[in-house]
Amino acid sequence: MSVAAPKTKRKTATRKKTVPQPTSPWLVVVHNDPVNLMSYVVLVFKKVLGFTEAKARKHMLEVHRKGRTVVWSGERERAEAYAQTLQTWQLSARIEHSSDGK
């Protein structure tokens, strides 16, 4: 006759799944400058950001009238790349965290 081993209760470790918290997006902001022509700013927006003529003109006018415009928002790495590329084209571009309230 064989003796069965007693059943033991195993405690299973419960792990809480960490849900990634959505981070607020980063903004690519272009500031007005006294150097670049309006037509040049439109050209850069079209080439770098892929804007249509109408959208590029809208953002250029916003920069001209308000002193700044947000041309892109999203993940930080890509925002930094866009800002750097715009700076290479001699535009005054910066990134800001959208929660800055600006």
C-alpha positions as CSV (number, residue, x, y, z in Angstrom):
1,M,0.0,0.0,0.0
2,S,1.4,3.4,-0.9
3,V,0.9,6.5,1.2
4,A,0.0,9.7,-0.7
5,A,1.9,12.8,0.2
6,P,-0.3,15.3,2.0
7,K,-1.5,18.2,-0.1
8,T,-0.1,21.5,0.9
9,K,-1.5,24.8,-0.1
10,R,0.8,27.0,-2.1
11,K,0.6,30.7,-1.8
12,T,0.8,32.2,-5.2
13,A,2.5,35.5,-5.3
14,T,0.2,38.1,-6.6
15,R,1.9,40.9,-8.5
16,K,0.2,44.1,-9.2
17,K,0.4,45.0,-12.8
18,T,1.9,48.4,-13.2
19,V,-0.1,50.3,-15.7
20,P,2.1,52.9,-17.4
21,Q,0.8,56.3,-16.6
22,P,0.2,58.4,-19.6
23,T,2.6,61.3,-19.7
24,S,1.6,64.6,-21.0
25,P,3.1,65.4,-24.3
26,W,6.1,67.6,-25.1
27,L,5.6,70.6,-27.3
28,V,7.8,71.9,-30.0
29,V,7.4,75.7,-29.8
30,V,8.7,78.1,-32.4
31,H,9.4,81.7,-31.2
32,N,9.4,84.9,-33.3
33,D,12.7,86.3,-34.4
34,P,13.5,89.5,-36.2
35,V,15.8,87.8,-38.8
36,N,13.9,85.2,-40.8
37,L,11.5,86.2,-43.6
38,M,7.9,85.0,-43.3
39,S,8.2,83.1,-46.6
40,Y,11.3,81.3,-45.3
41,V,9.5,80.2,-42.1
42,V,6.7,78.8,-44.3
43,L,9.2,76.9,-46.4
44,V,10.9,75.4,-43.3
45,F,7.6,74.3,-41.8
46,K,6.7,72.6,-45.0
47,K,10.1,70.9,-45.4
48,V,10.7,69.9,-41.8
49,L,7.3,69.2,-40.5
50,G,5.5,68.2,-43.7
51,F,2.9,71.0,-43.3
52,T,0.7,72.0,-46.2
53,E,1.0,75.5,-47.5
54,A,-2.1,76.6,-45.6
55,K,-1.1,75.0,-42.3
56,A,2.5,76.4,-42.6
57,R,1.1,79.9,-43.3
58,K,-1.3,79.6,-40.3
59,H,1.6,78.8,-37.9
60,M,3.9,81.4,-39.4
61,L,1.2,84.1,-38.9
62,E,0.7,82.9,-35.3
63,V,4.4,83.2,-34.7
64,H,4.3,86.7,-36.2
65,R,1.3,87.9,-34.3
66,K,1.5,86.1,-31.0
67,G,5.3,85.6,-30.8
68,R,5.1,81.8,-30.7
69,T,3.3,78.8,-32.0
70,V,3.2,75.1,-31.1
71,V,4.1,73.2,-34.2
72,W,4.2,69.6,-32.8
73,S,3.4,67.7,-29.7
74,G,4.2,64.1,-28.6
75,E,7.0,62.1,-27.1
76,R,10.1,63.9,-25.8
77,E,12.7,62.2,-28.1
78,R,10.9,63.1,-31.3
79,A,10.2,66.6,-30.0
80,E,13.9,67.1,-29.3
81,A,14.7,65.9,-32.8
82,Y,12.2,68.4,-34.4
83,A,13.4,71.3,-32.3
84,Q,17.0,70.5,-33.2
85,T,16.2,70.3,-36.9
86,L,14.3,73.6,-36.8
87,Q,17.3,75.2,-35.0
88,T,19.5,73.9,-37.8
89,W,17.3,75.8,-40.2
90,Q,18.0,78.9,-38.0
91,L,14.5,79.1,-36.4
92,S,14.1,79.8,-32.7
93,A,12.6,76.5,-31.5
94,R,12.4,75.0,-28.1
95,I,10.6,72.1,-26.4
96,E,8.3,72.5,-23.4
97,H,6.5,70.1,-21.3
98,S,2.7,70.6,-21.8
99,S,2.1,70.6,-18.1
100,D,4.1,73.8,-17.7
101,G,0.9,75.7,-18.3
102,K,2.4,77.8,-21.1
